[in-house]
Amino acid sequence: MDEKELNIPALFGKNVQKYRKMAGLTQAEFSKRLEISQKHLSIIETGSQFASANLIAKIATELNVPPAALFGDDLNQAYFDNLYARIASHMENKMNWLYNQLAKN
């Protein structure tokens, strides 16, 4: 596999595991909520098998995250964090400019 290719099942599985742990759920607890076996959840989390669209929706619902979060990676998060910081800085500059304009009047 080319280095630039993204292993979607592995990325998805890693994120399911991350959000499951953040929710304080064991594999046994979470698999019961999903109505699948713990082994099925385990092979999804390791990226050995990919989940169906219905199961993806159920996982997202149970973890209370948007489905897109299950496909995000750290690089995407860093990009959006940087974008948010730039937007916030821009808005702060605009607000300061506006405040100064109003103070002059």
C-alpha positions, 0 to 999 in steps of 0.5 A: 500500500502506498504511504499516502493511502489511508487505511479507512478500516484501521482509522475508523477502528482506532477512532471507535476505540478512542471514543469508546474509552472516552465514554468510559465503556469497556468492549463488553459494555459497548458491544452489548449496547450495539447488539453485536458480539465483543469479538465483532467489536474487537475486529472492528477496532483493530481495523480487521473488518469494516462496519456496515453503514447501519452499524456506523450510524449506531456507533456514532449515536451510542458514542454521541459523536457525528459519524464524520468524527469516526473517520477523522485523523489527528492531521485533520484535527490539527488543521481545524484547530489551526483554522479556528485559531486563525478565524478567532484571531481575525474576528478579534482584530475586526472587533478591536477595529470596530471598537476603536472606530466607535470610540472615535465617534 
